């Protein structure tokens, strides 16, 4: 089972979708696709998306990346928690830097290396996912068990398979 949730791919070239569905099969639970960037914000209001893979050029004959940069800013303003990875066939260092300054987390070029693309997308999702410290997780679990036992420390200690004294220490009492 995939563990990276849902990706939204926005590209005007529909053959990209087929290629990405093959490449990302088993990495993402769902692959949503759009051919028009004007639909991105509506889609993000309707769906839970873990990462956006956004082409930078949508108008015929235009390859300066400005459309993609505008959409990065629009998405980033409304959904700053969703990482955006830009992609384009017309890449240069200046464009990549502009993309990152606009709010994208990374940049890939077409054609891409499948392993590199998967790594970039996984890294984008992982970086946006909060890691809870182990002590905090343990503390929350202990409190849930105590609540489940309606405050009965003896029963909670038994369920947690620790002594009452140790449970008191974990509760800070």
BELURLIN-V318796 format. One record per pair of residues at least 4 apart in sequence whose C-alpha atoms are under 7 Angstrom apart, sorted by sequence separation. I is the first residue (numbers start at 1). J is the second residue. D is the distance in whole Angstrom. If there is no record, write none. Layout:
BEGIN
<<I | J | D> <I | J | D>>
END
This chain:
BEGIN
<<15 | 19 | 6> <16 | 20 | 6> <17 | 21 | 6> <18 | 22 | 6> <19 | 23 | 6> <20 | 24 | 6> <21 | 25 | 6> <24 | 28 | 6> <39 | 43 | 6> <40 | 44 | 6> <41 | 45 | 6> <42 | 46 | 6> <43 | 47 | 6> <44 | 48 | 7> <65 | 69 | 6> <66 | 70 | 6> <67 | 71 | 6> <68 | 72 | 6> <69 | 73 | 6> <70 | 74 | 6> <71 | 75 | 6> <72 | 76 | 6> <73 | 77 | 6> <74 | 78 | 7> <75 | 79 | 6> <76 | 80 | 4> <91 | 95 | 7> <92 | 96 | 6> <93 | 97 | 6> <94 | 98 | 6> <95 | 99 | 6> <96 | 100 | 6> <97 | 101 | 6> <98 | 102 | 6> <99 | 103 | 7> <100 | 104 | 5> <108 | 112 | 7> <113 | 117 | 6> <114 | 118 | 6> <115 | 119 | 6> <116 | 120 | 6> <117 | 121 | 6> <118 | 122 | 6> <119 | 123 | 6> <120 | 124 | 6> <121 | 125 | 6> <122 | 126 | 6> <123 | 127 | 6> <124 | 128 | 6> <125 | 129 | 6> <132 | 136 | 7> <133 | 137 | 6> <134 | 138 | 6> <135 | 139 | 6> <136 | 140 | 6> <137 | 141 | 6> <138 | 142 | 6> <139 | 143 | 6> <140 | 144 | 6> <141 | 145 | 6> <142 | 146 | 6> <143 | 147 | 6> <144 | 148 | 6> <145 | 149 | 6> <146 | 150 | 6> <147 | 151 | 6> <152 | 156 | 6> <153 | 157 | 6> <154 | 158 | 6> <155 | 159 | 6> <156 | 160 | 6> <157 | 161 | 6> <158 | 162 | 6> <162 | 166 | 6> <163 | 167 | 6> <164 | 168 | 6> <165 | 169 | 6> <166 | 170 | 6> <167 | 171 | 6> <168 | 172 | 6> <169 | 173 | 6> <44 | 49 | 7> <57 | 62 | 7> <99 | 104 | 6> <100 | 105 | 6> <112 | 117 | 7> <132 | 137 | 7> <146 | 151 | 5> <157 | 162 | 5> <162 | 167 | 7> <168 | 173 | 5> <57 | 63 | 6> <100 | 106 | 7> <146 | 152 | 7> <149 | 155 | 6> <157 | 163 | 6> <146 | 153 | 7> <149 | 156 | 6> <157 | 164 | 5> <57 | 65 | 5> <56 | 65 | 5> <58 | 67 | 7> <56 | 66 | 7> <57 | 67 | 6> <146 | 156 | 5> <154 | 164 | 6> <157 | 167 | 6> <56 | 67 | 6> <57 | 68 | 6> <96 | 107 | 6> <145 | 156 | 6> <153 | 164 | 7> <56 | 68 | 4> <55 | 68 | 6> <56 | 69 | 7> <54 | 68 | 7> <17 | 33 | 7> <86 | 104 | 7> <91 | 109 | 6> <85 | 104 | 6> <105 | 124 | 7> <84 | 104 | 5> <85 | 105 | 6> <86 | 106 | 6> <87 | 107 | 6> <88 | 108 | 7> <89 | 109 | 5> <7 | 28 | 7> <83 | 104 | 7> <84 | 105 | 6> <85 | 106 | 5> <86 | 107 | 5> <87 | 108 | 5> <88 | 109 | 5> <89 | 110 | 5> <6 | 28 | 6> <83 | 105 | 6> <85 | 107 | 6> <86 | 108 | 6> <87 | 109 | 5> <88 | 110 | 6> <89 | 111 | 7> <4 | 27 | 6> <5 | 28 | 5> <6 | 29 | 6> <7 | 30 | 6> <8 | 31 | 6> <9 | 32 | 6> <10 | 33 | 6> <11 | 34 | 6> <12 | 35 | 4> <87 | 110 | 7> <2 | 26 | 5> <3 | 27 | 7> <4 | 28 | 5> <5 | 29 | 5> <6 | 30 | 5> <7 | 31 | 5> <8 | 32 | 5> <9 | 33 | 5> <10 | 34 | 5> <11 | 35 | 5> <12 | 36 | 6> <1 | 26 | 7> <2 | 27 | 5> <3 | 28 | 6> <4 | 29 | 7> <5 | 30 | 6> <6 | 31 | 6> <7 | 32 | 6> <8 | 33 | 6> <9 | 34 | 6> <10 | 35 | 6> <2 | 28 | 5> <3 | 29 | 7> <10 | 36 | 7> <2 | 29 | 5> <10 | 37 | 6> <63 | 90 | 6> <76 | 103 | 6> <73 | 102 | 6> <54 | 84 | 7> <56 | 86 | 7> <69 | 99 | 6> <72 | 102 | 6> <73 | 103 | 6> <51 | 82 | 6> <52 | 83 | 6> <53 | 84 | 6> <54 | 85 | 6> <55 | 86 | 6> <56 | 87 | 6> <72 | 103 | 6> <50 | 82 | 6> <51 | 83 | 5> <52 | 84 | 5> <53 | 85 | 5> <54 | 86 | 5> <55 | 87 | 5> <56 | 88 | 6> <72 | 104 | 6> <51 | 84 | 6> <52 | 85 | 6> <53 | 86 | 6> <54 | 87 | 6> <55 | 88 | 6> <69 | 102 | 6> <41 | 75 | 7> <8 | 49 | 7> <83 | 124 | 6> <7 | 49 | 6> <83 | 125 | 7> <6 | 49 | 5> <7 | 50 | 6> <8 | 51 | 6> <9 | 52 | 6> <10 | 53 | 6> <11 | 54 | 7> <6 | 50 | 5> <7 | 51 | 5> <8 | 52 | 5> <9 | 53 | 5> <10 | 54 | 5> <11 | 55 | 5> <5 | 50 | 6> <6 | 51 | 7> <7 | 52 | 6> <8 | 53 | 6> <9 | 54 | 6> <10 | 55 | 6> <83 | 128 | 7> <12 | 58 | 6> <81 | 128 | 7> <51 | 125 | 6> <50 | 125 | 6> <23 | 114 | 6> <4 | 125 | 7>>
END
